[in-house]
């Protein structure tokens, strides 16, 4: 494989072999390293939150900004409202 790269791209041998050596070393270190720890994400759109948002939307109208009382991020509230609109609640 290295010879093909050297002849096709006309790269210096030392550079190609050095890159191949570093690549093989990194592949070995990944095999021997422990698996990465997965981050546990809490489910932010719980059924209770969606129900509360639906009730507030019925009371306040369809303004997403008025849903600040949910103490959720704007993007999360926007997704909840979009889901409710898609389902046909509004």
C-alpha positions, -999 to 999 in steps of 0.1 A, spaced: 0 0 0 28 24 9 46 18 -24 14 25 -44 11 59 -26 47 67 -32 45 60 -69 11 75 -76 14 107 -56 52 109 -59 56 116 -22 89 111 -4 93 76 10 103 88 44 71 109 47 48 80 36 64 55 59 64 79 88 27 86 84 19 49 80 39 42 112 20 68 132 -13 56 119 -5 20 129 5 32 163 -27 51 168 -47 21 157 -29 0 183 -35 25 210 -72 27 203 -75 -11 205 -57 -12 239 -74 19 254 -105 15 275 -139 22 260 -151 58 262 -175 66 289 -209 73 276 -227 103 290 -261 96 305 -285 122 292 -316 127 312 -348 127 292 -358 164 291 -391 160 274 -410 140 299 -447 133 296 -454 156 326 -436 185 309 -454 180 276 -487 178 294 -479 210 313 -469 228 281 -501 217 264 -522 231 293 -503 264 293 -506 267 255 -544 262 259 -545 289 286 -520 314 273 -523 310 235 -495 298 212 -467 321 222 -436 301 229 -420 330 249 -449 328 274 -438 292 283 -407 305 302 -425 294 333 -416 258 324 -380 266 333 -368 249 301 -345 260 273 -362 279 245 -351 252 220 -366 224 241 -399 243 245 -399 250 207 -395 213 200 -423 204 224 -446 230 207 -437 217 172 -444 182 183 -478 192 197 -487 211 165 -476 182 144 -497 157 164 -526 181 159 -532 193 194 -532 229 181 
